[in-house]
Amino acid sequence: MHDIADLELRGVPGVFVASDEFVSAADAQSQALGFPTLRRVFTSHPIQDRTDAEMRDLADSVFDQILAAITE
């Protein structure tokens, strides 16, 4: 979240990606950093035990959301 806020301050578009377990934490952190509208995309949780193939599928499933968030 800090990296995305720093990018925004520099005028570089960024998007925060995390699993949906962290929605509340991301909301609180973005508010605390003064960037309540930081772009974000959430994936299904958990991710730590997924295989490489499952992670590729997960990334493919949110790619369009990430692209939209970073280009809007």
Phi and psi restraints in degrees (range 20) as a CNS / XPLOR table:
assign (resid 1 and name C) (resid 2 and name N)
       (resid 2 and name CA) (resid 2 and name C) 1.0 -62.4 20.0 2
assign (resid 2 and name N) (resid 2 and name CA)
       (resid 2 and name C) (resid 3 and name N) 1.0 -39.2 20.0 2
assign (resid 2 and name C) (resid 3 and name N)
       (resid 3 and name CA) (resid 3 and name C) 1.0 -63.5 20.0 2
assign (resid 3 and name N) (resid 3 and name CA)
       (resid 3 and name C) (resid 4 and name N) 1.0 -42.2 20.0 2
assign (resid 3 and name C) (resid 4 and name N)
       (resid 4 and name CA) (resid 4 and name C) 1.0 -66.7 20.0 2
assign (resid 4 and name N) (resid 4 and name CA)
       (resid 4 and name C) (resid 5 and name N) 1.0 -40.1 20.0 2
assign (resid 4 and name C) (resid 5 and name N)
       (resid 5 and name CA) (resid 5 and name C) 1.0 -62.1 20.0 2
assign (resid 5 and name N) (resid 5 and name CA)
       (resid 5 and name C) (resid 6 and name N) 1.0 -41.2 20.0 2
assign (resid 5 and name C) (resid 6 and name N)
       (resid 6 and name CA) (resid 6 and name C) 1.0 -63.5 20.0 2
assign (resid 6 and name N) (resid 6 and name CA)
       (resid 6 and name C) (resid 7 and name N) 1.0 -42.9 20.0 2
assign (resid 6 and name C) (resid 7 and name N)
       (resid 7 and name CA) (resid 7 and name C) 1.0 -59.6 20.0 2
assign (resid 7 and name N) (resid 7 and name CA)
       (resid 7 and name C) (resid 8 and name N) 1.0 -44.5 20.0 2
assign (resid 7 and name C) (resid 8 and name N)
       (resid 8 and name CA) (resid 8 and name C) 1.0 -59.7 20.0 2
assign (resid 8 and name N) (resid 8 and name CA)
       (resid 8 and name C) (resid 9 and name N) 1.0 -41.4 20.0 2
assign (resid 8 and name C) (resid 9 and name N)
       (resid 9 and name CA) (resid 9 and name C) 1.0 -62.1 20.0 2
assign (resid 9 and name N) (resid 9 and name CA)
       (resid 9 and name C) (resid 10 and name N) 1.0 -30.1 20.0 2
assign (resid 9 and name C) (resid 10 and name N)
       (resid 10 and name CA) (resid 10 and name C) 1.0 -87.6 20.0 2
assign (resid 10 and name N) (resid 10 and name CA)
       (resid 10 and name C) (resid 11 and name N) 1.0 -3.1 20.0 2
assign (resid 10 and name C) (resid 11 and name N)
       (resid 11 and name CA) (resid 11 and name C) 1.0 82.6 20.0 2
assign (resid 11 and name N) (resid 11 and name CA)
       (resid 11 and name C) (resid 12 and name N) 1.0 16.0 20.0 2
assign (resid 11 and name C) (resid 12 and name N)
       (resid 12 and name CA) (resid 12 and name C) 1.0 -101.2 20.0 2
assign (resid 12 and name N) (resid 12 and name CA)
       (resid 12 and name C) (resid 13 and name N) 1.0 123.9 20.0 2
assign (resid 12 and name C) (resid 13 and name N)
       (resid 13 and name CA) (resid 13 and name C) 1.0 -66.6 20.0 2
assign (resid 13 and name N) (resid 13 and name CA)
       (resid 13 and name C) (resid 14 and name N) 1.0 141.3 20.0 2
assign (resid 13 and name C) (resid 14 and name N)
       (resid 14 and name CA) (resid 14 and name C) 1.0 -146.3 20.0 2
assign (resid 14 and name N) (resid 14 and name CA)
       (resid 14 and name C) (resid 15 and name N) 1.0 164.3 20.0 2
assign (resid 14 and name C) (resid 15 and name N)
       (resid 15 and name CA) (resid 15 and name C) 1.0 -142.0 20.0 2
assign (resid 15 and name N) (resid 15 and name CA)
       (resid 15 and name C) (resid 16 and name N) 1.0 137.7 20.0 2
assign (resid 15 and name C) (resid 16 and name N)
       (resid 16 and name CA) (resid 16 and name C) 1.0 -91.6 20.0 2
assign (resid 16 and name N) (resid 16 and name CA)
       (resid 16 and name C) (resid 17 and name N) 1.0 129.6 20.0 2
assign (resid 16 and name C) (resid 17 and name N)
       (resid 17 and name CA) (resid 17 and name C) 1.0 -122.1 20.0 2
assign (resid 17 and name N) (resid 17 and name CA)
       (resid 17 and name C) (resid 18 and name N) 1.0 128.1 20.0 2
assign (resid 17 and name C) (resid 18 and name N)
       (resid 18 and name CA) (resid 18 and name C) 1.0 -154.0 20.0 2
assign (resid 18 and name N) (resid 18 and name CA)
       (resid 18 and name C) (resid 19 and name N) 1.0 170.8 20.0 2
assign (resid 18 and name C) (resid 19 and name N)
       (resid 19 and name CA) (resid 19 and name C) 1.0 -80.6 20.0 2
assign (resid 19 and name N) (resid 19 and name CA)
       (resid 19 and name C) (resid 20 and name N) 1.0 157.3 20.0 2
assign (resid 19 and name C) (resid 20 and name N)
       (resid 20 and name CA) (resid 20 and name C) 1.0 -66.1 20.0 2
assign (resid 20 and name N) (resid 20 and name CA)
       (resid 20 and name C) (resid 21 and name N) 1.0 -7.3 20.0 2
assign (resid 20 and name C) (resid 21 and name N)
       (resid 21 and name CA) (resid 21 and name C) 1.0 -66.1 20.0 2
assign (resid 21 and name N) (resid 21 and name CA)
       (resid 21 and name C) (resid 22 and name N) 1.0 -20.2 20.0 2
assign (resid 21 and name C) (resid 22 and name N)
       (resid 22 and name CA) (resid 22 and name C) 1.0 -109.0 20.0 2
assign (resid 22 and name N) (resid 22 and name CA)
       (resid 22 and name C) (resid 23 and name N) 1.0 18.9 20.0 2
assign (resid 22 and name C) (resid 23 and name N)
       (resid 23 and name CA) (resid 23 and name C) 1.0 -59.0 20.0 2
assign (resid 23 and name N) (resid 23 and name CA)
       (resid 23 and name C) (resid 24 and name N) 1.0 -51.1 20.0 2
assign (resid 23 and name C) (resid 24 and name N)
       (resid 24 and name CA) (resid 24 and name C) 1.0 -63.2 20.0 2
assign (resid 24 and name N) (resid 24 and name CA)
       (resid 24 and name C) (resid 25 and name N) 1.0 -42.0 20.0 2
assign (resid 24 and name C) (resid 25 and name N)
       (resid 25 and name CA) (resid 25 and name C) 1.0 -63.9 20.0 2
assign (resid 25 and name N) (resid 25 and name CA)
       (resid 25 and name C) (resid 26 and name N) 1.0 -41.2 20.0 2
assign (resid 25 and name C) (resid 26 and name N)
       (resid 26 and name CA) (resid 26 and name C) 1.0 -65.0 20.0 2
assign (resid 26 and name N) (resid 26 and name CA)
       (resid 26 and name C) (resid 27 and name N) 1.0 -41.2 20.0 2
assign (resid 26 and name C) (resid 27 and name N)
       (resid 27 and name CA) (resid 27 and name C) 1.0 -60.4 20.0 2
assign (resid 27 and name N) (resid 27 and name CA)
       (resid 27 and name C) (resid 28 and name N) 1.0 -47.6 20.0 2
assign (resid 27 and name C) (resid 28 and name N)
       (resid 28 and name CA) (resid 28 and name C) 1.0 -64.3 20.0 2
assign (resid 28 and name N) (resid 28 and name CA)
       (resid 28 and name C) (resid 29 and name N) 1.0 -43.5 20.0 2
assign (resid 28 and name C) (resid 29 and name N)
       (resid 29 and name CA) (resid 29 and name C) 1.0 -66.9 20.0 2
assign (resid 29 and name N) (resid 29 and name CA)
       (resid 29 and name C) (resid 30 and name N) 1.0 -42.7 20.0 2
assign (resid 29 and name C) (resid 30 and name N)
       (resid 30 and name CA) (resid 30 and name C) 1.0 -65.3 20.0 2
assign (resid 30 and name N) (resid 30 and name CA)
       (resid 30 and name C) (resid 31 and name N) 1.0 -36.8 20.0 2
assign (resid 30 and name C) (resid 31 and name N)
       (resid 31 and name CA) (resid 31 and name C) 1.0 -63.3 20.0 2
assign (resid 31 and name N) (resid 31 and name CA)
       (resid 31 and name C) (resid 32 and name N) 1.0 -46.8 20.0 2
assign (resid 31 and name C) (resid 32 and name N)
       (resid 32 and name CA) (resid 32 and name C) 1.0 -62.3 20.0 2
assign (resid 32 and name N) (resid 32 and name CA)
       (resid 32 and name C) (resid 33 and name N) 1.0 -33.1 20.0 2
assign (resid 32 and name C) (resid 33 and name N)
       (resid 33 and name CA) (resid 33 and name C) 1.0 -82.3 20.0 2
assign (resid 33 and name N) (resid 33 and name CA)
       (resid 33 and name C) (resid 34 and name N) 1.0 -7.3 20.0 2
assign (resid 33 and name C) (resid 34 and name N)
       (resid 34 and name CA) (resid 34 and name C) 1.0 83.7 20.0 2
assign (resid 34 and name N) (resid 34 and name CA)
       (resid 34 and name C) (resid 35 and name N) 1.0 18.6 20.0 2
assign (resid 34 and name C) (resid 35 and name N)
       (resid 35 and name CA) (resid 35 and name C) 1.0 -127.7 20.0 2
assign (resid 35 and name N) (resid 35 and name CA)
       (resid 35 and name C) (resid 36 and name N) 1.0 67.4 20.0 2
assign (resid 35 and name C) (resid 36 and name N)
       (resid 36 and name CA) (resid 36 and name C) 1.0 -65.8 20.0 2
assign (resid 36 and name N) (resid 36 and name CA)
       (resid 36 and name C) (resid 37 and name N) 1.0 -15.5 20.0 2
assign (resid 36 and name C) (resid 37 and name N)
       (resid 37 and name CA) (resid 37 and name C) 1.0 -107.5 20.0 2
assign (resid 37 and name N) (resid 37 and name CA)
       (resid 37 and name C) (resid 38 and name N) 1.0 20.2 20.0 2
assign (resid 37 and name C) (resid 38 and name N)
       (resid 38 and name CA) (resid 38 and name C) 1.0 -53.1 20.0 2
assign (resid 38 and name N) (resid 38 and name CA)
       (resid 38 and name C) (resid 39 and name N) 1.0 135.4 20.0 2
assign (resid 38 and name C) (resid 39 and name N)
       (resid 39 and name CA) (resid 39 and name C) 1.0 -70.8 20.0 2
assign (resid 39 and name N) (resid 39 and name CA)
       (resid 39 and name C) (resid 40 and name N) 1.0 140.4 20.0 2
assign (resid 39 and name C) (resid 40 and name N)
       (resid 40 and name CA) (resid 40 and name C) 1.0 -150.0 20.0 2
assign (resid 40 and name N) (resid 40 and name CA)
       (resid 40 and name C) (resid 41 and name N) 1.0 149.9 20.0 2
assign (resid 40 and name C) (resid 41 and name N)
       (resid 41 and name CA) (resid 41 and name C) 1.0 -133.4 20.0 2
assign (resid 41 and name N) (resid 41 and name CA)
       (resid 41 and name C) (resid 42 and name N) 1.0 133.4 20.0 2
assign (resid 41 and name C) (resid 42 and name N)
       (resid 42 and name CA) (resid 42 and name C) 1.0 -114.2 20.0 2
assign (resid 42 and name N) (resid 42 and name CA)
       (resid 42 and name C) (resid 43 and name N) 1.0 139.6 20.0 2
assign (resid 42 and name C) (resid 43 and name N)
       (resid 43 and name CA) (resid 43 and name C) 1.0 -106.1 20.0 2
assign (resid 43 and name N) (resid 43 and name CA)
       (resid 43 and name C) (resid 44 and name N) 1.0 172.1 20.0 2
assign (resid 43 and name C) (resid 44 and name N)
       (resid 44 and name CA) (resid 44 and name C) 1.0 -71.8 20.0 2
assign (resid 44 and name N) (resid 44 and name CA)
       (resid 44 and name C) (resid 45 and name N) 1.0 153.7 20.0 2
assign (resid 44 and name C) (resid 45 and name N)
       (resid 45 and name CA) (resid 45 and name C) 1.0 -113.9 20.0 2
assign (resid 45 and name N) (resid 45 and name CA)
       (resid 45 and name C) (resid 46 and name N) 1.0 147.9 20.0 2
assign (resid 45 and name C) (resid 46 and name N)
       (resid 46 and name CA) (resid 46 and name C) 1.0 -88.8 20.0 2
assign (resid 46 and name N) (resid 46 and name CA)
       (resid 46 and name C) (resid 47 and name N) 1.0 168.7 20.0 2
assign (resid 46 and name C) (resid 47 and name N)
       (resid 47 and name CA) (resid 47 and name C) 1.0 -118.7 20.0 2
assign (resid 47 and name N) (resid 47 and name CA)
       (resid 47 and name C) (resid 48 and name N) 1.0 -19.3 20.0 2
assign (resid 47 and name C) (resid 48 and name N)
       (resid 48 and name CA) (resid 48 and name C) 1.0 -64.2 20.0 2
assign (resid 48 and name N) (resid 48 and name CA)
       (resid 48 and name C) (resid 49 and name N) 1.0 -26.3 20.0 2
assign (resid 48 and name C) (resid 49 and name N)
       (resid 49 and name CA) (resid 49 and name C) 1.0 -100.9 20.0 2
assign (resid 49 and name N) (resid 49 and name CA)
       (resid 49 and name C) (resid 50 and name N) 1.0 10.2 20.0 2
assign (resid 49 and name C) (resid 50 and name N)
       (resid 50 and name CA) (resid 50 and name C) 1.0 -80.2 20.0 2
assign (resid 50 and name N) (resid 50 and name CA)
       (resid 50 and name C) (resid 51 and name N) 1.0 149.4 20.0 2
assign (resid 50 and name C) (resid 51 and name N)
       (resid 51 and name CA) (resid 51 and name C) 1.0 -76.0 20.0 2
assign (resid 51 and name N) (resid 51 and name CA)
       (resid 51 and name C) (resid 52 and name N) 1.0 168.4 20.0 2
assign (resid 51 and name C) (resid 52 and name N)
       (resid 52 and name CA) (resid 52 and name C) 1.0 -58.6 20.0 2
assign (resid 52 and name N) (resid 52 and name CA)
       (resid 52 and name C) (resid 53 and name N) 1.0 -42.4 20.0 2
assign (resid 52 and name C) (resid 53 and name N)
       (resid 53 and name CA) (resid 53 and name C) 1.0 -63.1 20.0 2
assign (resid 53 and name N) (resid 53 and name CA)
       (resid 53 and name C) (resid 54 and name N) 1.0 -41.4 20.0 2
assign (resid 53 and name C) (resid 54 and name N)
       (resid 54 and name CA) (resid 54 and name C) 1.0 -65.0 20.0 2
assign (resid 54 and name N) (resid 54 and name CA)
       (resid 54 and name C) (resid 55 and name N) 1.0 -38.1 20.0 2
assign (resid 54 and name C) (resid 55 and name N)
       (resid 55 and name CA) (resid 55 and name C) 1.0 -66.9 20.0 2
assign (resid 55 and name N) (resid 55 and name CA)
       (resid 55 and name C) (resid 56 and name N) 1.0 -38.9 20.0 2
assign (resid 55 and name C) (resid 56 and name N)
       (resid 56 and name CA) (resid 56 and name C) 1.0 -63.2 20.0 2
assign (resid 56 and name N) (resid 56 and name CA)
       (resid 56 and name C) (resid 57 and name N) 1.0 -43.0 20.0 2
assign (resid 56 and name C) (resid 57 and name N)
       (resid 57 and name CA) (resid 57 and name C) 1.0 -62.5 20.0 2
assign (resid 57 and name N) (resid 57 and name CA)
       (resid 57 and name C) (resid 58 and name N) 1.0 -41.4 20.0 2
assign (resid 57 and name C) (resid 58 and name N)
       (resid 58 and name CA) (resid 58 and name C) 1.0 -63.3 20.0 2
assign (resid 58 and name N) (resid 58 and name CA)
       (resid 58 and name C) (resid 59 and name N) 1.0 -44.7 20.0 2
assign (resid 58 and name C) (resid 59 and name N)
       (resid 59 and name CA) (resid 59 and name C) 1.0 -62.2 20.0 2
assign (resid 59 and name N) (resid 59 and name CA)
       (resid 59 and name C) (resid 60 and name N) 1.0 -42.8 20.0 2
assign (resid 59 and name C) (resid 60 and name N)
       (resid 60 and name CA) (resid 60 and name C) 1.0 -60.9 20.0 2
assign (resid 60 and name N) (resid 60 and name CA)
       (resid 60 and name C) (resid 61 and name N) 1.0 -35.6 20.0 2
assign (resid 60 and name C) (resid 61 and name N)
       (resid 61 and name CA) (resid 61 and name C) 1.0 -70.6 20.0 2
assign (resid 61 and name N) (resid 61 and name CA)
       (resid 61 and name C) (resid 62 and name N) 1.0 -23.0 20.0 2
assign (resid 61 and name C) (resid 62 and name N)
       (resid 62 and name CA) (resid 62 and name C) 1.0 -111.8 20.0 2
assign (resid 62 and name N) (resid 62 and name CA)
       (resid 62 and name C) (resid 63 and name N) 1.0 1.0 20.0 2
assign (resid 62 and name C) (resid 63 and name N)
       (resid 63 and name CA) (resid 63 and name C) 1.0 -55.5 20.0 2
assign (resid 63 and name N) (resid 63 and name CA)
       (resid 63 and name C) (resid 64 and name N) 1.0 -47.5 20.0 2
assign (resid 63 and name C) (resid 64 and name N)
       (resid 64 and name CA) (resid 64 and name C) 1.0 -62.2 20.0 2
assign (resid 64 and name N) (resid 64 and name CA)
       (resid 64 and name C) (resid 65 and name N) 1.0 -36.1 20.0 2
assign (resid 64 and name C) (resid 65 and name N)
       (resid 65 and name CA) (resid 65 and name C) 1.0 -65.9 20.0 2
assign (resid 65 and name N) (resid 65 and name CA)
       (resid 65 and name C) (resid 66 and name N) 1.0 -42.1 20.0 2
assign (resid 65 and name C) (resid 66 and name N)
       (resid 66 and name CA) (resid 66 and name C) 1.0 -64.7 20.0 2
assign (resid 66 and name N) (resid 66 and name CA)
       (resid 66 and name C) (resid 67 and name N) 1.0 -46.5 20.0 2
assign (resid 66 and name C) (resid 67 and name N)
       (resid 67 and name CA) (resid 67 and name C) 1.0 -60.2 20.0 2
assign (resid 67 and name N) (resid 67 and name CA)
       (resid 67 and name C) (resid 68 and name N) 1.0 -44.0 20.0 2
assign (resid 67 and name C) (resid 68 and name N)
       (resid 68 and name CA) (resid 68 and name C) 1.0 -63.3 20.0 2
assign (resid 68 and name N) (resid 68 and name CA)
       (resid 68 and name C) (resid 69 and name N) 1.0 -42.9 20.0 2
assign (resid 68 and name C) (resid 69 and name N)
       (resid 69 and name CA) (resid 69 and name C) 1.0 -64.7 20.0 2
assign (resid 69 and name N) (resid 69 and name CA)
       (resid 69 and name C) (resid 70 and name N) 1.0 -34.8 20.0 2
assign (resid 69 and name C) (resid 70 and name N)
       (resid 70 and name CA) (resid 70 and name C) 1.0 -85.3 20.0 2
assign (resid 70 and name N) (resid 70 and name CA)
       (resid 70 and name C) (resid 71 and name N) 1.0 -17.3 20.0 2
assign (resid 70 and name C) (resid 71 and name N)
       (resid 71 and name CA) (resid 71 and name C) 1.0 -107.5 20.0 2
assign (resid 71 and name N) (resid 71 and name CA)
       (resid 71 and name C) (resid 72 and name N) 1.0 -6.3 20.0 2
